[in-house]
Structure formats: C-alpha cells, structure tokens
Amino acid sequence: MLFPLGILGVASLGLAGWSAYVGRKAEEMVPPDGQFAEVPGARLHYVDTGPRDAPAIVMVHGLMGQLRNFSHSLSEWLAADHRVILVDRPGWGHSSIAGPRPGIGTQAAMIAALIEQLELDKPLLVGHSLGGAVALALALDRPELVRGLALIAPLSQPVSTVPKVFAGLLAPQPLRPAIAWLIAVPAGTMSGAKVAQAVFAPDPVPADFATRGGGALSLRPKSYMAGSFEIRIAAAEMAALAARYASFRVPVAILYGREDQVLDPQLNGEKTAAEIPGATLELIAGGHMLPITHADETEAWLRRVLADDAQATGGALTDTV
C-alpha cells in the first residue's frame, strides 16, 4: 500500500514541478510591458501609451487572455492620436490579487479605481469577450467614469452551456488547485495549439501569438484557477447584469464576427443590443479574436464609435475617422 502511495506522491511532485517550470518559462517569454498600480484588492499591470492630453481609451481583455491581446495588432494605431491604456484584469497576465478571487462586478470596481487613479477624463471603455462583461458592469455601476462602451465579441448574457473549448475549466472548487498543478499545464502543453485554433476559428492563429499576443501566459496554474473560477460564476453574474440593461446611461456599441465559434453573436450581440437603449451592433466576417485577426476592421469600427460619440456630445474626440 505504501509503495503505490509513494509512487503517486513522486509523480505528483514531478507534475507540480513541471507546471511551475512551464509557468516560469511563460513569464520569461511574456514579461511585464508596463507599470503597476495598487488598487483595493489588486495590483494591476497596465500599459499607458499615446499622447497624455489625447482622448483616452481603456481596453480590457477576455478569458485566458492578457493585455497583449490588444497590443499584438490593434492598440499601436489607436495610440497615434489617443491615450490608450491596456489592463491585465485582476489575477490575469501580470496583475495580482489580494484576498478572495474577484468576480465580474468586483473586477469592474478595480478597473474603475485605476481609471480614477490615472485621472482619466471619461475614457471610451473597450471590452473583449469576458472583458466585455467587466466593461458592462463598470458602466452600470459607475456610469459617470466612462464616455461609452465599445464591446468586441462580448460575453453579455448568461450562457447555459460553456463553450466546448473551455469545458476543461469546469472543475469543482475543491479540485481546482490539484487540477491546475497536476493536469492543466501538462495537458495544455500538448493541446495548446488545438485550443488556440478553436478560439480563433475560422481565422488562423498568428505564429507569434504565444509571445507577441501573450498566449503563453495561459499555460500557468494561476491562469487555470482564474479561468475555472470565472467560468463557474459567469452565468449568475451575467443574469444579474442583464436584468439591469434597460437602465443604461452611456452609449454602447457592439462588434461581432459572424463566424464566432466561442460566443453566439445572436445571443450576446443581437439580444443585448435590443435590450440596451440606443445600443448598436455591427457584424463583420471573422471569428472571436477580432482585435488580432481583423485589427483593421476593428480599428475602423472603434474610430466610427468615437466619431459618433463626438458628434452626439458636440466634442472632438478624434481627428481620424
């Protein structure tokens, strides 16, 4: 009896050691790009680019992502004439948390604290995928802080069935650490290419996504635990958010790829646009990772959103439309 237990213990230590090694290597491949801000409950890693006196844009990434999802192909061009702030969500990328793991609403409060700390004047808040849910929560709770929302393939409704590509994150809380350290990282090193293909489909995965796009950071135990937590709490938090959509006080624009194979454009795009007063929806060809795979179209759409908002408010938000 003791011998099999000993073998199991040695194997577990070996797998945990391998997971730690892979996590360190991922952080070497994708080191911090910016600076850090202390907000209640978190230490947020963010990149602040573009002219400081230009209109501000804050960009919030999605599940299993980090801020390089935006800097890979999109943010550089926006930063030519806007102040662009990219944020690693609490517990993701190089941002850390203190205390209980934050849900969508609590993460929104942390991003709001960063906006206040940086003294941003009503930025356009951009959210991709689950980052769209965080943006929606922030605008509902603190509408005075933002000019409007630009949501790219957002999670905006309660989803009854977890996307197949993320089904492996459905670990019960008591098993989550063991799976994160003993199974998730070794399995991820073998299946990572297929998972990326499923997330990007039908668009191709860029060859440099692991580094320039920050994809390598998903291969860490902490990323699995954060992703598993968020998948588990998303349906309940999204139901509470969706119930408040009729009370929206800021403009909301939504962009979706018609061929998105992660989130349903009809549910999370059309239904949400119909429920939020004045919201708009634009559909383009493409899958879920539009900021990377369709950066030109995404930038053009963002500039139209900025121009429409400038016209509505009577202010000049951008010189390029």
URZIDA-V129584 format. One record per pair of residues at least 24 apart in sequence whose C-alpha atoms are under 10 Angstrom apart, sorted by sequence separation. I is the first residue (numbers start at 1). J is the second residue. If there is no record, write none. Layout:
BEGIN
i=I j=J
i=I j=J
END
This chain:
BEGIN
i=47 j=71
i=55 j=79
i=65 j=89
i=87 j=111
i=107 j=131
i=111 j=135
i=121 j=145
i=122 j=146
i=123 j=147
i=124 j=148
i=125 j=149
i=126 j=150
i=127 j=151
i=128 j=152
i=129 j=153
i=130 j=154
i=131 j=155
i=132 j=156
i=133 j=157
i=192 j=216
i=252 j=276
i=258 j=282
i=259 j=283
i=263 j=287
i=264 j=288
i=50 j=75
i=54 j=79
i=56 j=81
i=57 j=82
i=58 j=83
i=59 j=84
i=60 j=85
i=61 j=86
i=66 j=91
i=67 j=92
i=68 j=93
i=108 j=133
i=109 j=134
i=120 j=145
i=121 j=146
i=122 j=147
i=123 j=148
i=124 j=149
i=125 j=150
i=126 j=151
i=127 j=152
i=128 j=153
i=129 j=154
i=130 j=155
i=131 j=156
i=251 j=276
i=252 j=277
i=253 j=278
i=254 j=279
i=255 j=280
i=256 j=281
i=257 j=282
i=258 j=283
i=259 j=284
i=260 j=285
i=261 j=286
i=262 j=287
i=263 j=288
i=280 j=305
i=49 j=75
i=50 j=76
i=54 j=80
i=55 j=81
i=56 j=82
i=57 j=83
i=58 j=84
i=59 j=85
i=60 j=86
i=61 j=87
i=62 j=88
i=63 j=89
i=66 j=92
i=67 j=93
i=104 j=130
i=107 j=133
i=108 j=134
i=112 j=138
i=119 j=145
i=120 j=146
i=121 j=147
i=122 j=148
i=123 j=149
i=124 j=150
i=125 j=151
i=126 j=152
i=127 j=153
i=128 j=154
i=129 j=155
i=130 j=156
i=192 j=218
i=250 j=276
i=251 j=277
i=252 j=278
i=253 j=279
i=254 j=280
i=255 j=281
i=256 j=282
i=257 j=283
i=258 j=284
i=259 j=285
i=260 j=286
i=261 j=287
i=262 j=288
i=49 j=76
i=50 j=77
i=54 j=81
i=55 j=82
i=56 j=83
i=57 j=84
i=58 j=85
i=59 j=86
i=60 j=87
i=61 j=88
i=62 j=89
i=65 j=92
i=66 j=93
i=67 j=94
i=87 j=114
i=104 j=131
i=107 j=134
i=108 j=135
i=111 j=138
i=112 j=139
i=127 j=154
i=128 j=155
i=129 j=156
i=189 j=216
i=192 j=219
i=245 j=272
i=248 j=275
i=249 j=276
i=250 j=277
i=251 j=278
i=252 j=279
i=253 j=280
i=254 j=281
i=255 j=282
i=256 j=283
i=257 j=284
i=258 j=285
i=259 j=286
i=260 j=287
i=261 j=288
i=262 j=289
i=50 j=78
i=51 j=79
i=53 j=81
i=54 j=82
i=55 j=83
i=56 j=84
i=57 j=85
i=58 j=86
i=59 j=87
i=60 j=88
i=61 j=89
i=64 j=92
i=65 j=93
i=66 j=94
i=104 j=132
i=105 j=133
i=106 j=134
i=107 j=135
i=108 j=136
i=109 j=137
i=110 j=138
i=126 j=154
i=127 j=155
i=245 j=273
i=246 j=274
i=247 j=275
i=248 j=276
i=249 j=277
i=250 j=278
i=251 j=279
i=252 j=280
i=253 j=281
i=254 j=282
i=255 j=283
i=256 j=284
i=257 j=285
i=258 j=286
i=259 j=287
i=260 j=288
i=49 j=78
i=50 j=79
i=51 j=80
i=52 j=81
i=53 j=82
i=54 j=83
i=55 j=84
i=56 j=85
i=57 j=86
i=58 j=87
i=59 j=88
i=60 j=89
i=63 j=92
i=64 j=93
i=66 j=95
i=104 j=133
i=105 j=134
i=108 j=137
i=109 j=138
i=112 j=141
i=116 j=145
i=165 j=194
i=166 j=195
i=245 j=274
i=246 j=275
i=247 j=276
i=248 j=277
i=249 j=278
i=250 j=279
i=251 j=280
i=252 j=281
i=253 j=282
i=254 j=283
i=255 j=284
i=256 j=285
i=257 j=286
i=258 j=287
i=259 j=288
i=260 j=289
i=49 j=79
i=50 j=80
i=51 j=81
i=52 j=82
i=53 j=83
i=54 j=84
i=59 j=89
i=62 j=92
i=85 j=115
i=104 j=134
i=105 j=135
i=107 j=137
i=108 j=138
i=112 j=142
i=115 j=145
i=165 j=195
i=188 j=218
i=189 j=219
i=242 j=272
i=245 j=275
i=246 j=276
i=247 j=277
i=248 j=278
i=256 j=286
i=257 j=287
i=258 j=288
i=260 j=290
i=48 j=79
i=49 j=80
i=50 j=81
i=51 j=82
i=52 j=83
i=61 j=92
i=103 j=134
i=104 j=135
i=105 j=136
i=106 j=137
i=107 j=138
i=108 j=139
i=115 j=146
i=164 j=195
i=165 j=196
i=188 j=219
i=244 j=275
i=245 j=276
i=246 j=277
i=248 j=279
i=256 j=287
i=257 j=288
i=50 j=82
i=51 j=83
i=52 j=84
i=61 j=93
i=104 j=136
i=105 j=137
i=106 j=138
i=108 j=140
i=109 j=141
i=113 j=145
i=165 j=197
i=166 j=198
i=187 j=219
i=188 j=220
i=243 j=275
i=244 j=276
i=245 j=277
i=256 j=288
i=257 j=289
i=49 j=82
i=50 j=83
i=51 j=84
i=85 j=118
i=104 j=137
i=105 j=138
i=108 j=141
i=109 j=142
i=112 j=145
i=165 j=198
i=166 j=199
i=185 j=218
i=186 j=219
i=242 j=275
i=256 j=289
i=257 j=290
i=33 j=67
i=49 j=83
i=50 j=84
i=104 j=138
i=108 j=142
i=112 j=146
i=164 j=198
i=165 j=199
i=185 j=219
i=186 j=220
i=242 j=276
i=256 j=290
i=32 j=67
i=33 j=68
i=48 j=83
i=49 j=84
i=50 j=85
i=85 j=120
i=105 j=140
i=164 j=199
i=184 j=219
i=185 j=220
i=255 j=290
i=48 j=84
i=49 j=85
i=105 j=141
i=163 j=199
i=184 j=220
i=185 j=221
i=188 j=224
i=47 j=84
i=48 j=85
i=49 j=86
i=83 j=120
i=184 j=221
i=257 j=294
i=30 j=68
i=47 j=85
i=48 j=86
i=85 j=123
i=183 j=221
i=185 j=223
i=46 j=85
i=47 j=86
i=48 j=87
i=84 j=123
i=180 j=219
i=181 j=220
i=182 j=221
i=184 j=223
i=185 j=224
i=46 j=86
i=47 j=87
i=83 j=123
i=84 j=124
i=85 j=125
i=86 j=126
i=180 j=220
i=181 j=221
i=184 j=224
i=45 j=86
i=46 j=87
i=47 j=88
i=180 j=221
i=181 j=222
i=184 j=225
i=45 j=87
i=46 j=88
i=89 j=131
i=179 j=221
i=180 j=222
i=255 j=297
i=256 j=298
i=44 j=87
i=45 j=88
i=46 j=89
i=178 j=221
i=180 j=223
i=181 j=224
i=255 j=298
i=44 j=88
i=45 j=89
i=177 j=221
i=180 j=224
i=181 j=225
i=43 j=88
i=44 j=89
i=45 j=90
i=89 j=134
i=176 j=221
i=177 j=222
i=179 j=224
i=180 j=225
i=43 j=89
i=44 j=90
i=45 j=91
i=179 j=225
i=180 j=226
i=255 j=301
i=42 j=89
i=43 j=90
i=44 j=91
i=45 j=92
i=46 j=93
i=177 j=224
i=178 j=225
i=254 j=301
i=255 j=302
i=42 j=90
i=43 j=91
i=44 j=92
i=45 j=93
i=46 j=94
i=60 j=108
i=176 j=224
i=177 j=225
i=180 j=228
i=253 j=301
i=254 j=302
i=41 j=90
i=42 j=91
i=44 j=93
i=45 j=94
i=46 j=95
i=176 j=225
i=253 j=302
i=44 j=94
i=45 j=95
i=176 j=226
i=34 j=85
i=36 j=87
i=43 j=94
i=44 j=95
i=45 j=96
i=60 j=111
i=254 j=305
i=34 j=86
i=35 j=87
i=36 j=88
i=43 j=95
i=44 j=96
i=173 j=225
i=176 j=228
i=253 j=305
i=34 j=87
i=42 j=95
i=43 j=96
i=44 j=97
i=58 j=111
i=171 j=224
i=176 j=229
i=252 j=305
i=42 j=96
i=43 j=97
i=171 j=225
i=251 j=305
i=41 j=96
i=42 j=97
i=43 j=98
i=169 j=224
i=173 j=228
i=32 j=88
i=41 j=97
i=42 j=98
i=168 j=224
i=169 j=225
i=171 j=227
i=172 j=228
i=173 j=229
i=203 j=259
i=38 j=95
i=40 j=97
i=41 j=98
i=42 j=99
i=58 j=115
i=169 j=226
i=170 j=227
i=171 j=228
i=172 j=229
i=202 j=259
i=203 j=260
i=251 j=308
i=36 j=94
i=37 j=95
i=38 j=96
i=39 j=97
i=40 j=98
i=41 j=99
i=70 j=128
i=169 j=227
i=170 j=228
i=171 j=229
i=201 j=259
i=202 j=260
i=251 j=309
i=35 j=94
i=36 j=95
i=38 j=97
i=40 j=99
i=41 j=100
i=42 j=101
i=56 j=115
i=69 j=128
i=168 j=227
i=169 j=228
i=170 j=229
i=173 j=232
i=201 j=260
i=202 j=261
i=34 j=94
i=36 j=96
i=41 j=101
i=42 j=102
i=168 j=228
i=169 j=229
i=170 j=230
i=171 j=231
i=172 j=232
i=200 j=260
i=201 j=261
i=32 j=93
i=33 j=94
i=41 j=102
i=166 j=227
i=167 j=228
i=169 j=230
i=170 j=231
i=171 j=232
i=199 j=260
i=200 j=261
i=201 j=262
i=251 j=312
i=31 j=93
i=32 j=94
i=58 j=120
i=166 j=228
i=169 j=231
i=170 j=232
i=199 j=261
i=200 j=262
i=30 j=93
i=31 j=94
i=32 j=95
i=57 j=120
i=65 j=128
i=169 j=232
i=198 j=261
i=199 j=262
i=30 j=94
i=56 j=120
i=57 j=121
i=58 j=122
i=59 j=123
i=65 j=129
i=167 j=231
i=198 j=262
i=199 j=263
i=41 j=106
i=42 j=107
i=55 j=120
i=56 j=121
i=57 j=122
i=58 j=123
i=59 j=124
i=60 j=125
i=61 j=126
i=62 j=127
i=63 j=128
i=65 j=130
i=166 j=231
i=27 j=93
i=40 j=106
i=41 j=107
i=44 j=110
i=55 j=121
i=56 j=122
i=57 j=123
i=58 j=124
i=59 j=125
i=60 j=126
i=61 j=127
i=62 j=128
i=63 j=129
i=64 j=130
i=65 j=131
i=27 j=94
i=43 j=110
i=44 j=111
i=53 j=120
i=54 j=121
i=55 j=122
i=56 j=123
i=57 j=124
i=58 j=125
i=59 j=126
i=60 j=127
i=61 j=128
i=62 j=129
i=63 j=130
i=41 j=109
i=42 j=110
i=46 j=114
i=52 j=120
i=53 j=121
i=55 j=123
i=56 j=124
i=57 j=125
i=58 j=126
i=59 j=127
i=60 j=128
i=61 j=129
i=62 j=130
i=63 j=131
i=163 j=231
i=40 j=109
i=41 j=110
i=42 j=111
i=55 j=124
i=56 j=125
i=57 j=126
i=58 j=127
i=59 j=128
i=60 j=129
i=61 j=130
i=62 j=131
i=162 j=231
i=39 j=109
i=40 j=110
i=44 j=114
i=48 j=118
i=60 j=130
i=61 j=131
i=62 j=132
i=162 j=232
i=39 j=110
i=43 j=114
i=60 j=131
i=61 j=132
i=62 j=133
i=38 j=110
i=39 j=111
i=59 j=131
i=60 j=132
i=62 j=134
i=159 j=231
i=162 j=234
i=39 j=112
i=40 j=113
i=59 j=132
i=60 j=133
i=61 j=134
i=162 j=235
i=39 j=113
i=40 j=114
i=60 j=134
i=61 j=135
i=160 j=234
i=161 j=235
i=38 j=113
i=39 j=114
i=60 j=135
i=159 j=234
i=160 j=235
i=37 j=113
i=38 j=114
i=59 j=135
i=158 j=234
i=159 j=235
i=37 j=114
i=58 j=135
i=157 j=234
i=158 j=235
i=159 j=236
i=39 j=117
i=156 j=234
i=157 j=235
i=158 j=236
i=38 j=117
i=155 j=234
i=156 j=235
i=157 j=236
i=158 j=237
i=159 j=238
i=213 j=292
i=37 j=117
i=155 j=235
i=157 j=237
i=158 j=238
i=159 j=239
i=37 j=118
i=157 j=238
i=158 j=239
i=156 j=238
i=157 j=239
i=158 j=240
i=203 j=285
i=155 j=238
i=156 j=239
i=157 j=240
i=158 j=241
i=202 j=285
i=203 j=286
i=204 j=287
i=209 j=292
i=157 j=241
i=158 j=242
i=202 j=286
i=203 j=287
i=205 j=289
i=156 j=241
i=157 j=242
i=201 j=286
i=202 j=287
i=203 j=288
i=204 j=289
i=156 j=242
i=157 j=243
i=200 j=286
i=201 j=287
i=202 j=288
i=203 j=289
i=206 j=292
i=200 j=287
i=201 j=288
i=202 j=289
i=203 j=290
i=205 j=292
i=206 j=293
i=58 j=146
i=199 j=287
i=200 j=288
i=201 j=289
i=205 j=293
i=57 j=146
i=156 j=245
i=198 j=287
i=199 j=288
i=200 j=289
i=203 j=292
i=204 j=293
i=56 j=146
i=57 j=147
i=62 j=152
i=198 j=288
i=199 j=289
i=200 j=290
i=203 j=293
i=56 j=147
i=57 j=148
i=58 j=149
i=59 j=150
i=60 j=151
i=61 j=152
i=62 j=153
i=203 j=294
i=57 j=149
i=59 j=151
i=62 j=154
i=63 j=155
i=200 j=292
i=57 j=150
i=61 j=154
i=62 j=155
i=200 j=293
i=165 j=261
i=166 j=262
i=164 j=261
i=165 j=262
i=163 j=261
i=164 j=262
i=163 j=262
i=130 j=230
i=137 j=237
i=154 j=254
i=162 j=262
i=163 j=263
i=130 j=231
i=133 j=234
i=137 j=238
i=140 j=241
i=148 j=249
i=149 j=250
i=150 j=251
i=151 j=252
i=152 j=253
i=153 j=254
i=154 j=255
i=162 j=263
i=163 j=264
i=64 j=166
i=136 j=238
i=147 j=249
i=148 j=250
i=149 j=251
i=150 j=252
i=151 j=253
i=152 j=254
i=153 j=255
i=154 j=256
i=63 j=166
i=137 j=240
i=147 j=250
i=148 j=251
i=149 j=252
i=150 j=253
i=151 j=254
i=152 j=255
i=153 j=256
i=130 j=234
i=133 j=237
i=134 j=238
i=137 j=241
i=140 j=244
i=146 j=250
i=147 j=251
i=148 j=252
i=149 j=253
i=150 j=254
i=151 j=255
i=152 j=256
i=153 j=257
i=159 j=263
i=133 j=238
i=136 j=241
i=137 j=242
i=140 j=245
i=143 j=248
i=144 j=249
i=146 j=251
i=147 j=252
i=148 j=253
i=149 j=254
i=150 j=255
i=151 j=256
i=152 j=257
i=153 j=258
i=159 j=264
i=136 j=242
i=143 j=249
i=144 j=250
i=157 j=263
i=134 j=241
i=137 j=244
i=140 j=247
i=141 j=248
i=142 j=249
i=143 j=250
i=153 j=260
i=155 j=262
i=156 j=263
i=157 j=264
i=133 j=241
i=137 j=245
i=140 j=248
i=155 j=263
i=159 j=267
i=133 j=242
i=136 j=245
i=139 j=248
i=140 j=249
i=153 j=262
i=154 j=263
i=155 j=264
i=158 j=267
i=159 j=268
i=139 j=249
i=140 j=250
i=153 j=263
i=154 j=264
i=155 j=265
i=157 j=267
i=158 j=268
i=139 j=250
i=153 j=264
i=154 j=265
i=156 j=267
i=157 j=268
i=136 j=248
i=139 j=251
i=153 j=265
i=155 j=267
i=156 j=268
i=157 j=269
i=139 j=252
i=155 j=268
i=156 j=269
i=154 j=268
i=155 j=269
i=157 j=271
i=153 j=268
i=154 j=269
i=156 j=271
i=157 j=272
i=136 j=252
i=153 j=269
i=156 j=272
i=152 j=269
i=155 j=272
i=156 j=273
i=151 j=269
i=154 j=272
i=93 j=214
i=93 j=215
i=132 j=254
i=93 j=216
i=94 j=217
i=103 j=226
i=93 j=217
i=101 j=225
i=102 j=226
i=92 j=217
i=93 j=218
i=101 j=226
i=92 j=218
i=96 j=222
i=103 j=229
i=104 j=230
i=128 j=254
i=102 j=229
i=103 j=230
i=124 j=251
i=125 j=252
i=126 j=253
i=127 j=254
i=128 j=255
i=129 j=256
i=101 j=229
i=102 j=230
i=124 j=252
i=126 j=254
i=93 j=222
i=101 j=230
i=104 j=233
i=92 j=222
i=93 j=223
i=103 j=233
i=104 j=234
i=149 j=279
i=150 j=280
i=151 j=281
i=152 j=282
i=153 j=283
i=91 j=222
i=92 j=223
i=103 j=234
i=91 j=223
i=105 j=237
i=104 j=237
i=105 j=238
i=129 j=262
i=72 j=206
i=91 j=225
i=92 j=226
i=103 j=237
i=104 j=238
i=129 j=263
i=153 j=287
i=154 j=288
i=91 j=226
i=92 j=227
i=153 j=288
i=72 j=208
i=90 j=226
i=91 j=227
i=105 j=241
i=152 j=288
i=153 j=289
i=72 j=209
i=104 j=241
i=152 j=289
i=153 j=290
i=152 j=290
i=153 j=291
i=72 j=211
i=73 j=212
i=129 j=268
i=152 j=291
i=69 j=209
i=72 j=212
i=73 j=213
i=68 j=209
i=71 j=212
i=72 j=213
i=68 j=210
i=70 j=212
i=71 j=213
i=72 j=214
i=68 j=211
i=69 j=212
i=70 j=213
i=71 j=214
i=68 j=212
i=69 j=213
i=70 j=214
i=68 j=213
i=69 j=214
i=67 j=213
i=68 j=214
i=69 j=215
i=152 j=298
i=66 j=213
i=67 j=214
i=68 j=215
i=65 j=213
i=66 j=214
i=65 j=214
i=66 j=215
i=64 j=214
i=65 j=215
i=66 j=216
i=152 j=302
i=64 j=215
i=65 j=216
i=66 j=217
i=150 j=301
i=151 j=302
i=64 j=216
i=65 j=217
i=66 j=218
i=150 j=302
i=64 j=217
i=65 j=218
i=64 j=218
i=63 j=218
i=64 j=219
i=150 j=305
i=149 j=305
i=150 j=306
i=148 j=305
i=65 j=223
i=148 j=306
i=64 j=223
i=129 j=288
i=147 j=306
i=63 j=223
i=64 j=224
i=128 j=288
i=129 j=289
i=19 j=180
i=20 j=181
i=128 j=289
i=148 j=309
i=16 j=178
i=19 j=181
i=23 j=185
i=64 j=226
i=65 j=227
i=128 j=290
i=147 j=309
i=16 j=179
i=18 j=181
i=19 j=182
i=22 j=185
i=63 j=226
i=64 j=227
i=128 j=291
i=147 j=310
i=16 j=180
i=17 j=181
i=18 j=182
i=19 j=183
i=21 j=185
i=22 j=186
i=63 j=227
i=64 j=228
i=16 j=181
i=17 j=182
i=19 j=184
i=20 j=185
i=62 j=227
i=63 j=228
i=12 j=178
i=15 j=181
i=16 j=182
i=19 j=185
i=64 j=230
i=147 j=313
i=15 j=182
i=16 j=183
i=18 j=185
i=19 j=186
i=22 j=189
i=63 j=230
i=13 j=181
i=14 j=182
i=15 j=183
i=18 j=186
i=63 j=231
i=12 j=181
i=13 j=182
i=15 j=184
i=16 j=185
i=12 j=182
i=15 j=185
i=16 j=186
i=19 j=189
i=11 j=182
i=12 j=183
i=15 j=186
i=126 j=302
i=124 j=302
i=30 j=210
i=31 j=211
i=29 j=210
i=30 j=211
i=124 j=305
i=29 j=211
i=30 j=212
i=124 j=306
i=28 j=211
i=29 j=212
i=30 j=213
i=31 j=214
i=26 j=210
i=27 j=211
i=30 j=214
i=26 j=211
i=29 j=214
i=30 j=215
i=124 j=309
i=29 j=215
i=30 j=216
i=31 j=217
i=27 j=214
i=29 j=216
i=30 j=217
i=26 j=214
i=28 j=216
i=29 j=217
i=26 j=215
i=27 j=216
i=28 j=217
i=26 j=216
i=27 j=217
i=25 j=216
i=26 j=217
i=25 j=217
i=26 j=218
i=27 j=219
i=23 j=216
i=24 j=217
i=26 j=219
i=27 j=220
i=124 j=317
i=22 j=216
i=23 j=217
i=25 j=219
i=26 j=220
i=22 j=217
i=23 j=218
i=24 j=219
i=25 j=220
i=23 j=219
i=24 j=220
i=22 j=219
i=23 j=220
i=22 j=220
i=23 j=221
i=20 j=219
i=21 j=220
i=22 j=221
i=23 j=222
i=19 j=219
i=20 j=220
i=23 j=223
i=19 j=220
i=20 j=221
i=19 j=221
i=16 j=221
i=74 j=290
i=75 j=291
i=73 j=290
i=74 j=291
i=73 j=291
i=74 j=292
i=77 j=295
i=70 j=289
i=72 j=291
i=73 j=292
i=74 j=293
i=77 j=296
i=69 j=289
i=70 j=290
i=71 j=291
i=72 j=292
i=73 j=293
i=74 j=294
i=75 j=295
i=69 j=290
i=70 j=291
i=71 j=292
i=72 j=293
i=73 j=294
i=74 j=295
i=78 j=299
i=69 j=291
i=70 j=292
i=73 j=295
i=74 j=296
i=77 j=299
i=78 j=300
i=69 j=292
i=72 j=295
i=73 j=296
i=74 j=297
i=68 j=292
i=74 j=298
i=75 j=299
i=78 j=302
i=70 j=295
i=74 j=299
i=78 j=303
i=73 j=299
i=62 j=289
i=61 j=291
i=82 j=317
i=81 j=317
i=82 j=318
i=81 j=318
i=82 j=319
i=81 j=319
i=81 j=320
i=78 j=318
i=80 j=320
i=78 j=320
i=57 j=302
i=57 j=306
i=55 j=306
i=55 j=316
i=56 j=317
i=55 j=317
i=54 j=317
i=55 j=318
i=54 j=318
END
